[in-house]
Amino acid sequence: MNDEHNLEARLALMSDEEKQHFKTVVLELVQCYGPDAKQAVILFNGSDKLGGIVTLNCNEMEAAELMLEANDFFGFLNVIGAPPKEAFN
């Protein structure tokens, strides 16, 4: 296995801020297993835009619902503070 895919090597290259963020992500992911498990969908980008999808503790329909909720959430974030649509004319 090359160093690019070696966890220890990747961790060694991370800044302290990146390591803290990674720890937060791992703590969220581990909650997708065991009792009272959460659900998650992880998207990866690639050269063709979408490189892959991993679902955690959910089927395809539940993953689709999570994606729709995420789309709505990011759509909302993108219009916070924007002028009313009438002002675009």
Beta strands, then each sheet from edge to edge (+ up, - down):
strand 1: 40-46
strand 2: 49-56
sheet 1: 1+ 2-
end
